[in-house]
């Protein structure tokens, strides 16, 4: 990493991207309150499906798509609610999608919003989400599907549809109006009426794919909250994450370490968990590149230390703490081994 890069962007990713088969825990925003309003016990339901109730406190944590889908189906039966996922999503807001929502709000027009959803939702929210924009004959379709087999997921599909609509309507200040929605699932005539009433658009069931159809002219709708600076900075960050997500295991591990070191939670166990691997598998894959996890940590510590000391006024003891050293003296010895200088001498010379 060039030291000068720090001025223009983050020193590393804020958090590792969700691993295969997982999604951000933000998808469960408001779940506890919603279940309690139905007379249920959210903690018991979460634990019944192998989910730690503490995940609800960290929207940027990751949960299993399969476990969430199974839990939603259980709730549908438990509360006699055939469209449970839709009702849950109706209580949620567009911020469920986190940084993707933020970049969408800053986008210049609706076409850019949809492209951000297509490109960044699988990176920042869940790799199992696959979206596509198709235009034909003056009409446009935003299609979505789940890449992996997560089991029976009717309720999760309802939730996805409602959340996508919520975002499109929110960023367009209510101007986005779907012409029709296709769902690959089935529902009774009574449920269909409820769905159309909640959605405010005609629904076609048992379709070949899930899609939201609308006039292609809407893609030119300007976004009133557009912010060129935020759009470029956050969009560039998410684009970089997208590239890193396709990188080899060594680069993905470096990416994790760069983000986890300043956050104080860098460990091989957590890295393996974030990448969806066992510790042994991670170490084995790194070994094929002639690397060890501790070597990558050491390398990133040196790079970040150089940046912090040369480009920020951060106190040396805070630099040491951010890099995971229990004592400033330990950091000092390591830094002198890397550069031949003490941290103070390095800062004075400002190379």
N, C-alpha and C positions, 0 to 999 in steps of 0.2 A: 504493500500500500504506500503510495506517495504521501509524504506528510502534508502536502498542500491540499490533498483531497478533503481533509478534515474541515476546511473552511466552507466548502460547498455542500457538504452532506454529512450524514451520520458516519461514525467510525465503524459501524457494523450494524447488522439487523437488530431491530428491537426485540425480536423473539423468533424462534424457529418456526417455520411454516408447519401446518398440520401434516402429520404423516398419513400414509395410505390408510384408508378405512376410518379416518377420524374427521372431526369438525371442531370449530371453536365452540366452547361451552356457552357462548353468547346466544346460541340457538335455544337455550333453555331460559332465557331472560323472562322473568315473571312467572315461571312455571310453578313455583311454590305457592304464590298468592292465588294463582288460578285454581290449583288443586284444592287449596283450603276453601276457596269460595264454593267449591262443589262438595264440601264436607269430607274431603279426602285427607290422607296423611302423606305429604310429599316426601318426607325423609324415608318412610317405609317403602314407598314405591320406587324411589331411586335405588335404595339398597337391594330391593328385590331383583332389580335388573343389573346389579353389579356396578352401579355408579356411586361414587363417593359423594355424599351431599355437599361436601366442601367445594366441589367444582362450581357450584352456583355463585360462590363468592369471587371467582376469577373468570370473567368473561373471555379472557385471552387464553385460558387453559384449553386442553383438547379432550374430547370425549369420543367414544366409539359410535360411529354412524349406526351400526347394527343394533347396539344396545338402546340408542335413542329411538330408533324406528320401532323396535319391539316394545319399548315402554309406552310409546304413543298408542300402539294398537291395544295394549293392555288397558290403558286409560279409556279408550273408546268403548271397550266392553264393560269395564268397571263402572263407568258413569252413564252407560246407555246413551252414548253420544256418537252417532255414525260419522259426524264431521268434526270430531274433537280437534284435529290439527288445524282446521280452519278457524274454529272458535278461539283456540290458543293464540294463533297468529294475529287475530283481530285485536288482541290486547297488547300486542308487541308493536314496536316502532321500527323505522328503517335503520336505526343505529345497531340493530342486531348484526349487520354486516361490517361493523367497525370501520377500519381504514378504507374499505371499498366504498362505503357510503360517503365517507368524507371526500374522497376524490371525485365521486359522482356529483356531489353538491357543488364542487368547484369547477366542474366541466363546463365548456362553453355552450353546448347544445345537447339535445337528447341523443343524437347519434353517438356522440362521445361518451355519454352516460352508458348506453347499451354496450359499446365496445369495452368500457371499463368493467362492466359486469362479466362479459364474455372472457376477457383476458385475465382478470385479477381475482374473481370469486374463487376459481379453483386453486389459486395460490394462497390467498390470505384467509379464506374461510374454510374450504374443504376441497381436497383434491378429487373427491368423488363426484363433485358437481361438474357437469359438462354443459356448456351453453353455446348457442349458435344464433346468429342473426341472418335471416334469409329474406331477400327482397324480390318481389315478382309482381308484375302487372299493377303497380301503384299501391301494393299492399306489402306490409312487412310482418315477419313472424319472429318472435324471440322464443326459441325452442330450448328445452332443458331436459336433462336425463341424469340418471345416476350411473357412474361408470361400473361400479362393483355390485355384486349381488348382496344386498343388505337384508334380504328376506322380505316378508310382506310389509309394504311401506306406504299404504294408502294414506294414512294420516300425515306422514312426513311429506308426502306429495302435496297434500292440501296446504300444509304450512308453507312449503316452498313457493307455491303459486301465490298465496296471499302476501308473503313477505316481498316477493319481487314486485307485485302490483303496488304495495305500500311504498316501496322505494321510488318507483317510477312516478307515482302520483305526488310524492313528497317533493322530489327535486324539481318537478315541473309546476309546482304550486297548484296542483289539482287539474292542470290542463290536459294531462294524458288520459285518453279515453280509449279503452280496448274495444275493438269491433266484435270480438268473440274470443273465447278460450276453449282450447281442446285439451282434454285429459284422457290418459290411457286407462283410467280406472272406471269402475261402474258405481252407480248409486241408484237408490229408489226414486220414483217420481217425486215423492214428498221431500226427500233430501235435496234433489235437484232444485226444487223451488227455493229452499233455504239457501243453497249455495249461490244461486243467481241473485237472490235478494241481498246477500252479504257482499257479493262481488260487484253487483251493478252492471253485469254484462251477460250475454247469452253464453251458455256452456254446452259443448258437445262432448259426450262421454264415449268410452270405448274407442277412442281415437288411436291411430298408429303411434302418435307421439304427444308429448305435452308441449303446448305452445300458447303464447298470447299474441293474437293477431291485432293489427292496428294499421291505420293509413300511413304509408311511407312518408307522407308529407310531414307527419309529426316529428320525424327525425331531425327536422330543421328547427324545431322549437328552441328558442334561446332559454338558457337557465338563468334565472334572476340572481341566484347566489354565486354565479361564476366568479372565479378568482384565479387569474392567470398564474400568479406566483405559486399558490397552493397546489393548483392542478399540475404544474410542471414539476414541483419538488416532490409531492407525494406520488404523482404518477411515475416519476423517474425511480423513486424508491421501490414501488411495487413492480415496475418493469425489471429492475435489478433482481428482486426476489424471484421473479418468474424465470429469469436466466439461471440463477443459482439453483433453482429447483430442478433444473435439467442437468446440472453439473454432476461430475463424478463424486464419489463418496468422500474423497479427500477435501474437495472444495466445499461440500455441504457441511462437513465437520468444522472446517475453518469458519464458515459462516456462523454456525452455532456458537463457537467459542468467542468470536468477535462480539456477538450480542450478549452472551451470558456472562462474560467476565465483568463488565461494568455493573451488571445487575446483581452480582454477587451470588449467582447460583450455577456456576460452571462445574460440572462433574461428568465423568464418563457415563455414569448411570443415567443421569438426566438427558445427556446427549443421545444415548441409545434409545431412550424412551421417546424423545421428540422425533427421531428419525424412523421410529417404528421397527426397531431392531433389538435383538438381545445384545448385551455387552460383548459377549464372545463373538457374535457375528460382526459387530462394528469393528472390533479390534482385528479380526481376520481380514476384513475388507481393506482396512487401513494398511495392514501388513503387505498387501499386494502392491501398494504404492511405496513400500519401504518406509512407512511412517508409524509412529505410535501417538496415541492421544496426548500423552504428556509432552511430546515434542511440539505438537501443534499449539498447545497451551503456552509453552515457553516462547514460541515464535510470535504469537499474537500479543503476549505480554510485552515483549520487546517493542513491537511496532506501536502499540497503544501508549507505552511509556514515553517513547520519543515524541509522539503527538502531544500528549498531555503536558510534557515538560517544555516543549518548544513553542506551543501555540495557545496555551491556556495559562492563567495565573493560579491554577489549582495548587494548593499546598502539597508538599511532597508526601506528608503522611496520608493525605486523602488519595493521592495517586496510588500509593502502596495498597491502601484499603480497597480501592476499586479494582486493582489487579489481583486481589485475593491473597495478599500477604498479611499475615497476622501481626508482623512487626515491621517497622520502617527499616530497621537494620538488615533484615532479610532481603528486602527489596533493594537496598543500597548495594549489598554484595552481588546480587544478581545483575543489577544494572552495570556495575563496574566490570563484571565478567563479559557482558555484551559489548560495551563501548570503550572500556579502559578508563572511563571517567565516573566520578560520583554523580548522582542526580543533580546536586547543586552546581557542580562545575559544568555539567552539560547545559544546564539552563543559562548559566552566565555566558557561555560561548554562543548559544543559539545557532547551531550549525545550519 
